[in-house]
Amino acid sequence: MISLLKNYKKYSDEKLVPLVVKGNERAFNELYSRYEKKMYRFFYRMLNRDTERANDLLQDLFIKIIEKGDRFDTDRKFSTWLYAVAGNLCKNEYRRVERLTNNQEKMIADVRPGLDNEMDFYLPNALDRSLFTARLTEALEELEDIHRTCFILRYQEELSIKEISEVMDCPEGTVKSRLYYALRKLSDKLQVFRPEALNKMNYEKQTG
Amino acid sequence: MRSRLANIDPQVEQLMRNKNFAQLTEAEALLVEQTFSPAHYDATRKTILAATEMFARDLPLPSPKVKANLLKAVAAQREKSTNTNWWSTLLNYPVPAWQPALGISLVLLYFFIPWSNTENIANAHQFAVQETDKAVQEAHGLLAASVPAVIVPGRRKNVGPISEDLNQKNTILDTLQEAAQIFQRTLRPVTDRLSVPAMQLSNTTLATNDTAGVRAQTMEEYFIDPAHIMAVQDQSRRLVSF
C-alpha cells in the first residue's frame, strides 16, 4: 500500500527495471517515458527512416525489458545495455532485410535520381542547407552498419566514446577509428559542398 | 601520416564543434594537423554540425499503439509474476509491510490449526459407548416392560446436546420425568399409609445416558416384593373384617 505512493521519477533506471519485470505499470510508464523518443529515433535513423519498422523494433525492445529484464546486470548502466540490445535488434533486422530483399535494394540504389552525380549540384544554389541535409541523410544511409551505428550513437544520441565502446562491445580505439572513417566517408560524399572540391572540379572541367 | 592515424581525437572533435580552422590557435592547429588537412578539417566540421542540426530538427515520435501494446504485456507479466511467487513480493517492500502481514497470518493460522485436545474430547463424547442396565417398570402388578440396553451417543449433564433430534428427545424425557415425579408425589400418601414400599430403588445407576424414556438420574429397577404383597393383602383382610 505504501509503495503505491512512491514517486518513481526519483528512481534510477537500474532500480526501475526489476519492478517492470514484476509487471509494475507505473514503473514501466516512467521507464518508457525516459527512453521512448530516444530509442525510437535511434531505430528510425538506423533503419533508414522507416517509421513502421522503427515502431516494431521499439516494441520488441521494450518487450525484451518486460519479459527478460531479469537478465540485466544491475551493476551495468541501463542505457548502455539498452543501446546494445537495440543495436542487436538492428543487426538482426539488417540480416533479415538483406536475406529477403537483397536484389530489390540493389535495384533501388541503381535508379536513385542523379544525386550521385556531383555535377548536378554544381550550381550556385546547390549549397542550400536543405539540399545538403538531404544529401547527408542519404550518405548516412549508405554507410556501413558499424560506422552508421557509431556515428548515430555519437552525434544523435550523444554518447561518450567510452559508452559507445560498451554498447558496441569493442575498445575505445576502435570506436575512434570507426568515427573517423564514418566522418571521412560522409565528407567525401559531400565534397561537392566544399569550395576547394568545387574549384578542383572546375579546373578539371576547364582543362578537360 | 594523417591517414595512418585513422582515428579521431575527442579533443579535435570538440574543436570541430566550436571553431573553424581559421579560428584555431597555433597549438590547436598543430594538434589538428596531425590528423586532418585544413580543408578536410572544415569539411568534417561542416558534416558534424549539419548532422547534429539535422538530428535535433528531425524528431519523429513513436506511435501510441506501441505503448498500448506494451501495457498489455506489462499486465500479462504482472499476472504471471503474481501467480508464480506472490509471496516473494512482500519482501521487496522497503517499508517492512511483511511484518504486519506475518502477524495477521499467524492470527489466522491460530484459528485454523486443529488443536488435538479439543478434538479428542469431542470424539470421545461422540463415540462413547456405555452400557446401561435394563429398566423395569411395574404396571398393575405385572412386569410391563423390559428395555434392553442400547448404545447411544454420550451425553453429560448440563452439556448441550450433540444434535437437534437429541435435544428434542431430551425435552420429552424431561417432561416425562417431571410427570413421573408428580405422579409419585401424588401416590406417596397412599403408599405411606400402606406402610409398604411399593417400589425399591435399585443400585444399578451406572448409566449416565438416557434409556427407554427414563433419565439417567432416575434409572431404576422397580420390582414387587411378594412378602409386601402378602402383608398388604393381610392388612386389607383385617381392615375388612374389622
HADDOCK unambig.tbl for C-alpha pairs under 7 A between the chains (distance, minus, plus):
assign (segid A and resid 3 and name CA) (segid B and resid 93 and name CA) 6.99 0.50 0.50
assign (segid A and resid 22 and name CA) (segid B and resid 77 and name CA) 6.47 0.50 0.50
assign (segid A and resid 22 and name CA) (segid B and resid 78 and name CA) 5.54 0.50 0.50
assign (segid A and resid 22 and name CA) (segid B and resid 81 and name CA) 5.71 0.50 0.50
assign (segid A and resid 23 and name CA) (segid B and resid 74 and name CA) 4.89 0.50 0.50
assign (segid A and resid 23 and name CA) (segid B and resid 75 and name CA) 6.06 0.50 0.50
assign (segid A and resid 23 and name CA) (segid B and resid 77 and name CA) 5.04 0.50 0.50
assign (segid A and resid 23 and name CA) (segid B and resid 78 and name CA) 3.83 0.50 0.50
assign (segid A and resid 24 and name CA) (segid B and resid 78 and name CA) 6.77 0.50 0.50
assign (segid A and resid 25 and name CA) (segid B and resid 74 and name CA) 6.42 0.50 0.50
assign (segid A and resid 37 and name CA) (segid B and resid 61 and name CA) 6.22 0.50 0.50
assign (segid A and resid 37 and name CA) (segid B and resid 62 and name CA) 6.76 0.50 0.50
assign (segid A and resid 40 and name CA) (segid B and resid 62 and name CA) 6.04 0.50 0.50
assign (segid A and resid 41 and name CA) (segid B and resid 60 and name CA) 6.62 0.50 0.50
assign (segid A and resid 55 and name CA) (segid B and resid 62 and name CA) 6.07 0.50 0.50
assign (segid A and resid 55 and name CA) (segid B and resid 63 and name CA) 6.59 0.50 0.50
assign (segid A and resid 55 and name CA) (segid B and resid 66 and name CA) 6.74 0.50 0.50
assign (segid A and resid 59 and name CA) (segid B and resid 66 and name CA) 5.80 0.50 0.50
assign (segid A and resid 59 and name CA) (segid B and resid 70 and name CA) 6.88 0.50 0.50
assign (segid A and resid 63 and name CA) (segid B and resid 70 and name CA) 6.81 0.50 0.50
assign (segid A and resid 66 and name CA) (segid B and resid 74 and name CA) 6.59 0.50 0.50
assign (segid A and resid 133 and name CA) (segid B and resid 50 and name CA) 6.74 0.50 0.50
assign (segid A and resid 133 and name CA) (segid B and resid 54 and name CA) 6.76 0.50 0.50
assign (segid A and resid 155 and name CA) (segid B and resid 52 and name CA) 5.87 0.50 0.50
assign (segid A and resid 156 and name CA) (segid B and resid 52 and name CA) 6.51 0.50 0.50
assign (segid A and resid 156 and name CA) (segid B and resid 55 and name CA) 5.72 0.50 0.50
assign (segid A and resid 176 and name CA) (segid B and resid 7 and name CA) 4.94 0.50 0.50
assign (segid A and resid 176 and name CA) (segid B and resid 8 and name CA) 5.21 0.50 0.50
assign (segid A and resid 177 and name CA) (segid B and resid 6 and name CA) 5.66 0.50 0.50
assign (segid A and resid 177 and name CA) (segid B and resid 7 and name CA) 3.89 0.50 0.50
assign (segid A and resid 177 and name CA) (segid B and resid 8 and name CA) 6.40 0.50 0.50
assign (segid A and resid 179 and name CA) (segid B and resid 8 and name CA) 6.69 0.50 0.50
assign (segid A and resid 180 and name CA) (segid B and resid 6 and name CA) 6.32 0.50 0.50
assign (segid A and resid 180 and name CA) (segid B and resid 7 and name CA) 4.88 0.50 0.50
assign (segid A and resid 180 and name CA) (segid B and resid 8 and name CA) 5.12 0.50 0.50
assign (segid A and resid 183 and name CA) (segid B and resid 44 and name CA) 6.26 0.50 0.50
assign (segid A and resid 187 and name CA) (segid B and resid 43 and name CA) 6.03 0.50 0.50
assign (segid A and resid 187 and name CA) (segid B and resid 44 and name CA) 5.78 0.50 0.50
assign (segid A and resid 187 and name CA) (segid B and resid 47 and name CA) 6.33 0.50 0.50
assign (segid A and resid 194 and name CA) (segid B and resid 43 and name CA) 6.42 0.50 0.50
